[in-house]
Amino acid sequence: MLLPPPNDESFDTKQEGVAYLQTWAQMEGYAVTTYASSKGIYLYMGCHKQGGYKNSHDLTDQTRKRKTSSAKSGCPFRVRLKVNHEGKWVTAVTNASHNHLASTSPLAHAIQRRIDVATKYQIIELARHGTRPSRIVSMLVQRPIPLVVTSKDISNLLQRHRREVLHGRAPAEALLEWLKEQEWPHITKTATVNAGVERLEGLFFAHPHGLGLLRRFGSVILIDATYNTNQHRLPLLHMVGMTSSNRSFTVALAFLPDETTMTYSWALSALRQLAPDWNPDVVVTDDDAALGAALFNTLESSYAHIHCQWHVRQNVEKQARPRLLDQESFHQFMSDFDELRDSTTPEGLTEARDQLEARWGDKAATQPSSNTSIPVTETFSASRRP
């Protein structure tokens, strides 16, 4: 089969000639690879399907563990790139025949999906900021000079980069060594697997600057756990402090094996170990029962435990939406609830609660009992009191 061969051209450098041949081949549905060369003299290239399968391990159908196939078809296409007497690199097709059909997809040839060094670092930087491989692929295609790759190419590149960074170490081992090198205070939670072998179950760590800020601004702390933030699906506990100018700062982070009272108590004890003088006046949580019990068991001094207003509103919205199907009624109910939430005095809180129940109790069928509504609403409005 005769696929259109490249025209004979001359170039100043070998790289320009190779790029020309590869671009031509890509447009015509095939790729070229080098099979012989002499530095500064010549370069012989052939179709990517040249040659045949090499059974280097002498495998048979019986000894082969998995079924494989080869893209090699013994294609005879050949092209030469050689330096002439003027110092130019000149192309010349020595065999224009192919024994296969042209590829219909630009992704068919791995050699044409190679990623240069500059693009590699760009991909790594995008991945560091949470960009998914599929999104990176579309961004590369939209460049002024498009680069057509697959999501698998991006994933493979990132995996190779991680192996290079880890230097053969397990991720947990590399993290612990990094914390030691950076002199970050940290505490580990381990479990004995068998004699002489322990498994890392929890890791608590803090930046020295964050602990310094905690010593100065330890009155208020916000504690919350996030999910699905790492490949091991471990909850990540985030402790955040507040300065006198109402700016937040990270106090500490902890990878936890679970969200039990015992585990939360370990994390709080670890913080007390790194900051012995820390005694908060206000602790903000999402009303997690296990975390609340851990706070009660761990903190010795009296403190105000209030609920995160964002989490409270999310829960109210979740309960109200299926009961108030009319959008206008739903938005009005949430507006009335926001007035209750923003109360700044106990009297105003009680009045707003009574008005909310009187207006929406029968319609939403969600009015809380008088035994629980005041304590709960006080916990998330207390931070607004003068």
Sequence and secondary structure as in RCSB ss.txt:
>XXXX:A:sequence
MLLPPPNDESFDTKQEGVAYLQTWAQMEGYAVTTYASSKGIYLYMGCHKQGGYKNSHDLTDQTRKRKTSSAKSGC
PFRVRLKVNHEGKWVTAVTNASHNHLASTSPLAHAIQRRIDVATKYQIIELARHGTRPSRIVSMLVQRPIPLVVT
SKDISNLLQRHRREVLHGRAPAEALLEWLKEQEWPHITKTATVNAGVERLEGLFFAHPHGLGLLRRFGSVILIDA
TYNTNQHRLPLLHMVGMTSSNRSFTVALAFLPDETTMTYSWALSALRQLAPDWNPDVVVTDDDAALGAALFNTLE
SSYAHIHCQWHVRQNVEKQARPRLLDQESFHQFMSDFDELRDSTTPEGLTEARDQLEARWGDKAATQPSSNTSIP
VTETFSASRRP
>XXXX:A:secstr
 B       EESSHHHHHHHHHHHHHHHT  EEEEEEETTTEEEEEETT S    TT   TTT SS         
  EEEEEE TTS EEEEEEE B SS   S TTS GGGG   HHHHHHHHHHHHTT  HHHHHHHHHTSSS     
HHHHHHHHHHHHHHHHTT  HHHHHHHHHHHTT  EEEEEEEEETTEEEEEEEEE  HHHHHHHHHS SEEEEEE
E S STT   EEEEEEE TTS EEEEEEEE S   HHHHHHHHHHHHHHSTT   SEEEE   HHHHHHHHHH  
S  EEEE HHHHHHHHHHHHTTT  SHHHHHHHHHHHHHHHT  SHHHHHHHHHHHHHHHHHHH     TTTHHH
HHHHHHGGG  
